[in-house]
Amino acid sequence: MNKIVKYILIGVLVLGAIWAALFFIKSNSKSAITYETQQPFMATIEKKTVATGKVIPQDEVEIKPQISGIIDKILLEEGVKVKAGDLIAVIKVVPNEQALYQAQGRVRNAELSLNNAKIEFERSKTLYDKGVVSNQDFINQKLAFEQGVQELKNANADYQIIRRGSIGGSTSANTDIRATVSGTLLEIPVKEGDQVIQANNFNDGTTIATIADLSKMIFEGKVDEGEVGKLTVGTPLKITLGALEDVELDAKLKFIAPKGLEEAGAVQFKIEGDVEVSDDVFIRAGYSANASIVLEKKEDILVIPEALLQFDKSTNKPYVELAVGAEVDQKFKRKNIETGISDGVNVEILSGLTEEDNIKQWNKTEPIKKGEEEDAEGEETEE
């Protein structure tokens, strides 16, 4: 009986040892990492930059009054299309009391002068008919009378303009604010009852309306000083608008500022480009926009993904690891290369590689197994 128990215990110990050994081997063994390889290929690389800015009308016209006064009526609303000559608003004149009094005085003086010239002309005409005065004296009196008539007309006209803003019967009164160009009424920054002043040597005058042709738009943005030297007038631009998804507009660079402005420690240069606006797209003035600009482009060149590159720690020069022998052997050797332009995804290979080379994906890692993933999540939960 003791021998049987002894044999049973020995058997249990042996089985336990075997199970422990198998568990240890399984838990500590890891499959070998198999590195994939990629080959260089021919492609086109474009080195781009993005300029931020906005889309604005090419020309904006500000409508200003020809006389000071108060806005009496506003006849149109913002956003409507107008033609040159359309009436936008009407101004009610509030005359200056001193100027009005002086104008009245000029009218009265002109009337007195005309009455005197009329008396002298009639007396001269009577004497001329009797042959008492010469022809020259008669002509001089007639001229003085006619000048008096004209002076009275001028004085009355000045008085009417000061009092009402225009001469009665005029087809284009100063109090009528009309569109000077055709386009879209972008803004009316005043309202009825606001006081406005005319432009003079000391003041630009009050803007009553702003008009622009929204079919002629330009992109206005800024680029960094490190990229402005690579730009040339006529370079094509691709314009994307923040307010309109899936809309891309073509444009051409037409202006590069000769002087930069420092903003947040960086020098920025203003650029402008003519935007081609299609009839089926309505663009509002002031939309924020981005312009994609191709700084450099090379076609049909040998490239590899930038992710395959490694860099020497001492020289910082690029290199790759090439497969040696059969793919199953997983043997690689270092190969120094020379690179060119890059678009952030692919990089140009100037020397060191051919299309037949197999390049190691050096950063490939072994995928996490499902069981290990669940264990890791469990540990995080416990923590």
HELIX and SHEET records of a PDB file:
HELIX    1   1 ASN A    2  ASN A   28  1                                  27    
HELIX    2   2 GLU A   97  ASP A  129  1                                  33    
HELIX    3   3 ASN A  135  ARG A  164  1                                  30    
HELIX    4   4 GLU A  225  VAL A  228  1                                   4    
HELIX    5   5 GLU A  306  LEU A  308  5                                   3    
HELIX    6   6 GLU A  327  ASP A  329  5                                   3    
HELIX    7   7 LYS A  370  GLU A  382  1                                  13    
SHEET    1   A 2 THR A  37  GLN A  38  0                                        
SHEET    2   A 2 ILE A 359  LYS A 360 -1                                        
SHEET    1   B 7 LEU A 261  GLU A 263  0                                        
SHEET    2   B 7 ALA A 266  VAL A 275 -1                                        
SHEET    3   B 7 MET A 217  ASP A 224 -1                                        
SHEET    4   B 7 PHE A  41  PRO A  57 -1                                        
SHEET    5   B 7 TYR A 287  PRO A 305 -1                                        
SHEET    6   B 7 PRO A 236  LEU A 241 -1                                        
SHEET    7   B 7 GLU A 248  ILE A 256 -1                                        
SHEET    1   C 7 LEU A 261  GLU A 263  0                                        
SHEET    2   C 7 ALA A 266  VAL A 275 -1                                        
SHEET    3   C 7 MET A 217  ASP A 224 -1                                        
SHEET    4   C 7 PHE A  41  PRO A  57 -1                                        
SHEET    5   C 7 TYR A 287  PRO A 305 -1                                        
SHEET    6   C 7 ASN A 346  SER A 351 -1                                        
SHEET    7   C 7 GLU A 338  SER A 342 -1                                        
SHEET    1   D 4 GLU A  60  ILE A  63  0                                        
SHEET    2   D 4 ALA A 209  ALA A 212 -1                                        
SHEET    3   D 4 GLY A 183  GLU A 187 -1                                        
SHEET    4   D 4 LYS A  81  VAL A  82 -1                                        
SHEET    1   E 4 ASP A 176  ARG A 178  0                                        
SHEET    2   E 4 LEU A  87  LYS A  92 -1                                        
SHEET    3   E 4 GLY A  69  ILE A  74 -1                                        
SHEET    4   E 4 GLN A 195  VAL A 196 -1                                        
SHEET    1   F 3 GLN A 310  PHE A 311  0                                        
SHEET    2   F 3 PRO A 318  VAL A 324 -1                                        
SHEET    3   F 3 LYS A 331  ASN A 336 -1                                        
END                                                                             
